């Protein structure tokens, strides 16, 4: 579909966002000798092997002991190290929430919690691994920054940026090959939304894999004469409140799009912002109070409504409420 549409952004290659993390992690390690890595028996899946090979004395394989990994990482920060922990998003949050809350977030430890295989696009591993609640869990923790980049290039840039940021960070990324459509030389600004496409009729706020789907939806709607503003919310916390309010003040309505539950995700943060400042019609594109299931990423995105076609439907629905 996207090849035939006149999209404002195009791609010639697909690559998984976890590889963006792996490459960014290696570059961060080369730049700062205090960057260290910890992994819970998933070096290959997290793409941490290159860092381990180049800096073996700065890499620690803790095995299938995620809670212990979080405690070790918290302790390392006392010696000015910048630990990057690596495991699946489900194990990075749900399995170790107590340790993150008590040992990392409470005292603002400079730990980077790097979480791969997030959302439905984990695919065939099924519902037990497809965590769709992690953003909500992490954004509720005081002191925690939550970042969800959209493609390989943005994930690489985000990984390098968080190494220079002081404080705990949750970095979320994924498994499937995904279009690379953002610049390779981009500057990643934590907490600063990126207006990718300017529009006047409706705003789409998207994060992670859904940013590309929002770009495709914009092209579909443009052919129908609907002017869509697309804003990439790569940082869910701290949220760029000014960007949200400025855009909705112009367009009068919005749609949020994310690979996460309705409850607790980006959409809830936007709705809360609008309710407090400038109430406006809004629709959600996300998972509606459901666990996932085993399947291919594309089939699951379609079944659960996380694609351009459903963003288009949500746009048309919200515009009727203006």
C-alpha positions as CSV (number, residue, x, y, z in Angstrom):
1,X,0.0,0.0,0.0
2,X,2.6,2.5,1.1
3,X,4.6,2.2,-2.1
4,X,1.7,3.5,-4.2
5,X,0.8,6.4,-1.9
6,X,2.3,9.8,-2.1
7,X,3.6,9.8,1.5
8,X,5.6,12.7,2.9
9,X,8.2,10.1,4.1
10,X,9.5,7.1,2.2
11,X,11.7,4.2,2.9
12,X,14.1,1.9,1.0
13,X,15.0,-0.5,3.8
14,X,13.4,-2.2,6.8
15,X,15.2,-3.1,10.0
16,X,14.2,-3.9,13.5
17,X,14.4,-1.2,16.1
18,X,16.3,-3.6,18.5
19,X,19.2,-3.4,16.0
20,X,19.0,0.4,16.4
21,X,19.4,-0.1,20.1
22,X,22.3,-2.4,19.7
23,X,24.2,-0.1,17.3
24,X,23.4,3.0,19.5
25,X,24.6,1.2,22.6
26,X,27.9,0.3,21.0
27,X,28.4,4.0,20.0
28,X,27.5,5.2,23.4
29,X,30.0,2.8,24.9
30,X,32.7,4.1,22.6
31,X,32.0,7.6,23.6
32,X,31.7,7.2,27.3
33,X,33.8,4.6,29.3
34,X,31.3,4.7,32.1
35,X,28.6,3.0,30.0
36,X,28.3,-0.6,31.0
37,X,25.9,-3.4,29.9
38,X,23.9,-6.0,31.8
39,X,21.8,-8.7,30.1
40,X,19.5,-11.4,31.4
41,X,20.5,-14.2,29.0
42,X,19.3,-12.5,25.8
43,X,22.4,-11.0,24.3
44,X,21.5,-12.0,20.8
45,X,17.8,-10.9,21.0
46,X,18.8,-7.5,22.5
47,X,21.7,-7.0,19.9
48,X,24.2,-6.4,22.7
49,X,26.8,-8.8,21.3
50,X,28.9,-6.1,19.6
51,X,29.3,-4.2,22.8
52,X,30.2,-7.3,24.7
53,X,32.8,-8.2,22.1
54,X,34.4,-4.8,22.1
55,X,34.1,-4.1,25.8
56,X,34.1,-7.5,27.6
57,X,35.2,-5.9,30.9
58,X,32.2,-3.6,30.9
59,X,29.6,-6.3,30.1
60,X,27.9,-8.5,32.6
61,X,25.8,-11.6,31.8
62,X,23.6,-12.1,34.9
63,X,21.6,-15.0,33.5
64,X,17.8,-15.4,33.9
65,X,17.8,-13.3,37.0
66,X,16.1,-10.0,36.0
67,X,15.4,-8.8,39.5
68,X,19.0,-9.3,40.5
69,X,20.1,-7.4,37.3
70,X,18.1,-4.3,38.4
71,X,19.7,-4.4,41.8
72,X,23.2,-4.7,40.4
73,X,22.5,-1.9,37.9
74,X,21.3,0.4,40.7
75,X,24.4,-0.3,42.7
76,X,26.7,0.4,39.8
77,X,25.4,4.0,39.5
78,X,26.9,4.7,42.9
79,X,30.3,4.3,41.3
80,X,29.4,6.7,38.5
81,X,28.7,3.9,36.0
82,X,25.9,4.2,33.5
83,X,24.3,0.8,33.3
84,X,22.1,-0.3,30.4
85,X,20.0,-3.4,31.3
86,X,18.7,-5.6,28.5
87,X,15.9,-8.1,28.3
88,X,12.4,-8.4,26.9
89,X,9.9,-5.7,27.8
90,X,7.7,-8.1,29.7
91,X,10.7,-9.1,31.9
92,X,12.0,-5.5,32.1
93,X,8.8,-4.3,33.8
94,X,6.2,-6.7,35.0
95,X,8.7,-9.2,36.4
96,X,10.9,-6.6,38.2
97,X,8.5,-3.7,39.0
98,X,9.3,-3.8,42.7
99,X,13.0,-3.6,42.2
100,X,12.6,-0.8,39.7
101,X,10.4,1.2,42.0
102,X,12.4,0.7,45.2
103,X,16.0,0.6,44.0
104,X,15.9,2.7,40.8
105,X,13.0,5.2,40.5
106,X,12.7,6.1,44.2
107,X,16.2,7.4,44.5
108,X,16.5,8.5,40.8
109,X,19.3,6.1,40.0
110,X,20.9,6.6,36.5
111,X,19.9,3.3,35.1
112,X,18.8,2.8,31.5
113,X,16.1,0.0,31.3
114,X,16.3,-1.1,27.7
115,X,13.3,-3.3,26.7
116,X,13.0,-5.2,23.5
117,X,10.1,-7.3,22.0
118,X,7.5,-4.9,23.2
119,X,3.8,-5.0,22.1
120,X,1.9,-7.3,19.8
121,X,4.7,-7.3,17.1
122,X,6.7,-9.7,19.2
123,X,4.5,-12.0,17.2
124,X,4.6,-15.8,17.5
125,X,5.8,-15.9,21.2
126,X,2.2,-15.0,22.2
127,X,0.3,-13.2,24.9
128,X,2.6,-14.2,27.8
129,X,5.4,-12.2,26.2
130,X,3.4,-9.5,24.4
131,X,3.3,-6.9,27.2
132,X,0.9,-4.1,26.4
133,X,0.9,-2.5,29.9
134,X,4.5,-1.5,30.2
135,X,4.2,2.2,29.3
136,X,1.5,2.7,31.9
137,X,3.5,0.9,34.6
138,X,6.7,2.9,33.9
139,X,5.2,6.4,33.3
140,X,3.5,6.2,36.7
141,X,6.8,6.0,38.5
142,X,8.1,9.3,39.7
143,X,11.5,10.3,38.2
144,X,11.1,7.8,35.3
145,X,11.5,9.0,31.7
146,X,9.7,6.8,29.1
147,X,10.8,6.7,25.4
148,X,9.3,4.8,22.5
149,X,11.1,5.5,19.2
150,X,9.6,4.7,15.8
151,X,12.3,3.2,13.6
152,X,15.9,2.0,13.5
153,X,17.5,5.4,13.1
154,X,15.4,7.0,15.8
155,X,16.1,4.1,18.2
156,X,19.8,4.4,17.6
157,X,19.7,8.2,18.2
158,X,17.6,7.7,21.4
159,X,20.0,5.1,22.8
160,X,22.9,7.5,22.4
161,X,20.9,10.4,23.9
162,X,19.9,8.5,27.0
163,X,23.5,7.8,27.8
164,X,24.1,11.5,28.2
165,X,20.9,12.0,30.2
166,X,21.0,11.9,34.0
167,X,18.2,9.8,35.6
168,X,16.3,6.6,35.1
169,X,15.0,5.9,31.6
170,X,12.7,3.2,30.2
171,X,13.6,2.7,26.5
172,X,11.0,0.6,24.6
173,X,11.7,-1.0,21.2
174,X,10.7,-4.0,19.1
175,X,11.5,-7.2,17.2
176,X,10.1,-6.9,13.6
177,X,11.7,-5.4,10.6
178,X,10.1,-2.0,10.2
179,X,10.5,0.8,7.6
180,X,13.4,3.2,8.2
181,X,12.0,6.6,7.3
182,X,13.6,9.1,9.7
183,X,17.1,10.7,9.0
184,X,20.2,8.8,10.1
185,X,21.8,12.1,11.3
186,X,18.8,13.2,13.5
187,X,19.3,14.9,16.8
188,X,17.2,13.2,19.4
189,X,15.7,15.6,22.0
190,X,14.3,13.9,25.0
191,X,10.8,15.4,25.8
192,X,10.5,17.2,22.5
193,X,7.8,16.0,20.1
194,X,8.5,16.0,16.4
195,X,5.9,17.5,14.0
196,X,6.5,15.3,11.0
197,X,3.6,16.6,8.8
198,X,1.8,19.9,9.1
199,X,-2.0,19.9,8.8
200,X,-5.1,21.8,9.8
201,X,-8.1,19.4,10.0
202,X,-7.0,16.8,12.6
203,X,-3.9,15.7,14.5
204,X,-2.6,12.2,14.8
205,X,-0.3,11.7,17.8
206,X,1.6,8.5,17.3
207,X,4.4,6.6,19.0
208,X,6.7,3.6,18.2
209,X,5.7,1.4,15.3
210,X,2.4,3.3,14.9
211,X,4.3,6.4,13.6
212,X,4.8,4.8,10.2
213,X,1.1,3.7,10.2
214,X,0.2,7.3,10.9
215,X,2.3,8.5,7.9
216,X,0.5,6.1,5.7
217,X,-2.9,7.1,7.0
218,X,-2.0,10.8,6.3
219,X,-1.4,9.9,2.7
220,X,-4.7,8.1,2.4
221,X,-6.6,10.9,4.0
222,X,-4.8,13.6,1.9
223,X,-6.2,11.9,-1.2
224,X,-9.6,12.6,0.2
225,X,-8.8,16.2,0.9
226,X,-8.3,15.9,4.6
227,X,-5.4,17.8,6.0
228,X,-3.7,15.8,8.7
229,X,-1.0,16.9,11.2
230,X,1.2,14.0,12.3
231,X,3.2,14.3,15.4
232,X,5.8,11.8,16.6
233,X,5.6,11.4,20.4
234,X,8.8,9.5,20.9
235,X,9.0,10.6,24.5
236,X,5.8,9.7,26.4
237,X,7.2,11.1,29.7
238,X,8.0,13.9,30.1
239,X,5.3,14.7,27.6
240,X,5.6,17.7,25.3
241,X,2.4,19.4,26.5
242,X,3.0,22.5,24.5
243,X,3.2,20.6,21.2
244,X,0.0,18.8,22.0
245,X,-2.0,21.8,23.0
246,X,-0.7,24.0,20.1
247,X,-1.6,21.3,17.5
248,X,-5.1,20.6,18.9
249,X,-5.9,24.3,19.2
250,X,-5.3,24.5,15.5
251,X,-7.0,21.3,14.3
252,X,-9.8,21.0,16.9
253,X,-9.6,17.2,17.3
254,X,-7.1,14.4,17.5
255,X,-6.3,10.7,17.4
256,X,-3.7,8.8,19.4
257,X,-2.0,5.7,18.0
258,X,0.1,3.3,19.9
259,X,1.0,-0.4,20.3
260,X,-0.3,-0.5,23.9
261,X,-3.5,-0.8,25.9
262,X,-5.8,2.1,25.8
263,X,-5.5,2.2,29.5
264,X,-2.3,3.8,30.8
265,X,-0.7,4.6,27.4
266,X,0.1,7.6,25.4
267,X,-3.6,8.2,24.6
268,X,-4.4,8.5,28.3
269,X,-1.6,11.1,28.8
270,X,-2.9,13.2,25.9
271,X,-6.5,12.9,27.1
272,X,-5.4,14.1,30.6
273,X,-3.6,17.0,29.1
274,X,-6.6,18.1,27.0
275,X,-9.0,17.6,29.9
276,X,-6.9,19.9,32.1
277,X,-6.3,22.6,29.5
278,X,-8.4,22.5,26.3
279,X,-11.0,19.7,26.0
280,X,-11.4,18.5,22.5
281,X,-12.8,15.4,20.6
282,X,-10.3,12.5,20.7
283,X,-10.2,8.9,19.5
284,X,-7.8,6.1,20.5
285,X,-6.1,3.6,18.3
286,X,-4.6,0.9,20.5
287,X,-5.5,-2.4,22.2
288,X,-8.9,-2.4,23.9
289,X,-8.5,-4.1,27.2
290,X,-7.2,-7.4,25.8
291,X,-4.2,-9.7,25.9
292,X,-2.6,-10.6,22.6
293,X,-2.1,-14.0,21.0
294,X,0.3,-15.9,18.8
295,X,0.6,-14.8,15.1
296,X,2.7,-12.8,12.7
297,X,3.2,-9.2,13.5
298,X,1.3,-8.0,10.4
299,X,-1.7,-10.3,11.1
300,X,-1.8,-9.2,14.8
301,X,-1.6,-5.5,13.9
302,X,-4.6,-6.0,11.6
303,X,-6.7,-8.1,14.0
304,X,-6.2,-5.7,16.9
305,X,-6.7,-2.6,14.8
306,X,-3.2,-1.2,15.0
307,X,-2.7,-0.1,11.4
308,X,-3.2,2.8,8.9
309,X,-6.7,1.6,8.0
310,X,-7.9,1.9,11.5
311,X,-6.2,5.2,12.0
312,X,-8.1,6.5,9.0
313,X,-11.4,5.2,10.5
314,X,-10.6,6.9,13.8
315,X,-9.8,10.2,12.1
316,X,-13.1,10.2,10.2
317,X,-15.0,9.4,13.4
318,X,-13.3,12.1,15.5
319,X,-13.9,14.7,12.8
320,X,-17.6,14.1,12.9
321,X,-17.5,15.1,16.5
322,X,-15.8,18.5,15.9
